[in-house]
């Protein structure tokens, strides 16, 4: 059998042809030797993480507009005799239903913001191939595929700054 060629920075994997030419084995007889190339997953707006970040940003902006609209509506609504704003006036049963519906919408909007910020922070803490190579050259390891605080010390300053910006803006939103 010919020597295996290097096919990556840290791998010494055989090519598909080399695997198929192994003595006594074929792809049909030994399916584990078949190299499978899966297409990159596609997001709603296209391939990769950038369109998904754009979608999260658009959704966060829509949530901002909805919150701003509700704030403006509540400031221009009528007042009672004591100067308090009246957002809804009706019987107790109906008021309970409106209260439940409002809280349901608030929870949906909060979930959208939480999802978008979590995805953004995960993308910002994900190392690039170059950052992984640098870390490995210095005998460090990085987490891949998870939101990792450990990676923050080894990723670019720009990505670290963006990560902290999203973290600082997300904490108050989720606590209010």
N, C-alpha and C positions, 0 to 999 in steps of 0.2 A: 504494500500500500504506500502511495506517495506521502511525503510529509504534509501535514496540515498547514494551510496558509493562515496568517493573521487576518481577520476580517473586522476588527474593531480596535479601539484603544486598549482594552483590557481582556480581549477574548482571543481564543485560538480555536475558533469554531470552524468545522469543515463547511465547504460550500455544498449546495444541493447536489451538484454533479459528483463531488467526492463521496457524499453520503450514499448516493444511489449506486456507486461503483464499489462499495465495500464487498469483499469476498463473502459470498453466501447470503447476502442480505439484499433486498430490494425494497423500494418504498412500499410496494404492495404487500410484501411478506412482513415487513417490519415498519409499520406506519410512523413510528416515532422518529425515523430518520428523515421524514419529509419536512422540509423547511416551509413553514407557513408564513406568508406575508399578509398581515391584516391591514386593511385600509385604515387611515387615521379616522377617528370618530368625528362626525360632523355635528356642529351645534345648530341652533335655530337659524343663525344668520350666515353660517359658513363653517369652514374648518378651523380648528385650533382654539386657543383660549381667548384671543383678542376679540373676536365677535361676541363671545359670551360675556366678556367684561363690558363691552359696549352695551349689550342687552341689559346687564345688571345696572349700568349707569343710567340708561334710559328709564328703567323701572324705578330707580331711586329718585330720578327727577320727577316722574309722574307722581310718586308718593309725596314729594315736596310740594308740587302744585296742588294736590288734593288737600294737604295739611294747610297750605296758605289760603286756599279757597274757604275751608271750614273756619279758619281764624278770621278772615274778613267777614264772612257771613255772621259769625257770632258777635263781632264788634258792631255791626250795623243793625242787629236785631233789636226789637223793642224792649223796653225796660218796664219793670213793675213799679209799684208805688214806693218801694224801698230803694230803687235804683239798680236792682239786680237784673241781669239779662234773662229774657225768657226765650229759650230755644224750642221748647215744646210745652203745650198746655193741653191737658186732657185728663181722662180718668186714669186711675192707678193701674189697671190691667194693661191698657194701651201704653202707658208710660213705661211699664216693665218690658213690654215687647220692643219698644223703640230703644230702650237702654240696652237690651240684649243684642239687638241688631247693630247698634253703634259699636259696642264692644267687640262683636264678631268682625266687623270691618276693620277696627283698630288692630286686632290680632292678625288679620290677613296682611295688612300693610306692614306691620312689624315683622312678620315672617318673611315678606319680600325683602325688606331692608336687611334682615339678619342673613338671609341666603346670599344676597348680592355682596354684602361686606365679607362674609366668610369665604366665598369663592374668590373674591379679589385678594384677600389676605393670603389665601392658600397659593394663588398664582404668584403673588409677590414674594413669598418665601421659598418658592420652588427654584432650585438652582439651574443655571444653564449648563450645557455640556462643558463649556469652558470653565465654569466655576467648580464643577465636579472634578475635572481634570486637575485644576490647581489644588483642590483639597486633597485629592489622592496623592499628588506629588509631594505634599507636605505630611502625608500619612494621617490625614483626617478623613472622617466619613460624614456624609450628609444624608438627611432624610429625603426620600423621594415619594411623591404622591400623597403627602399628608401636610397639614398645617403645622409647621415646625418652628418653634422659637430657637432651637439649636442652630438652624441654618442662617439666622439673621446676622451672626457674626462673620459669615463667610460669603454672603452675597454682596452685590454691588451697593454702593452708597445710595444711589438713586432708588433702587427697589426697596432698600431698608427704610428710606425716608417716606416713600409712598405707603409702605406697610404701617409705619407708625402713624401716619396721617389718617389712614382708614381706621386704625385701632382707636385713636383718640376721638375721632368723630363718631365711632360706633358705640362706644361705651355709654355716653350720655343718652343716646337715642334709645338704647335697650333698657336703661334704668328708669326712664321717665314714663 
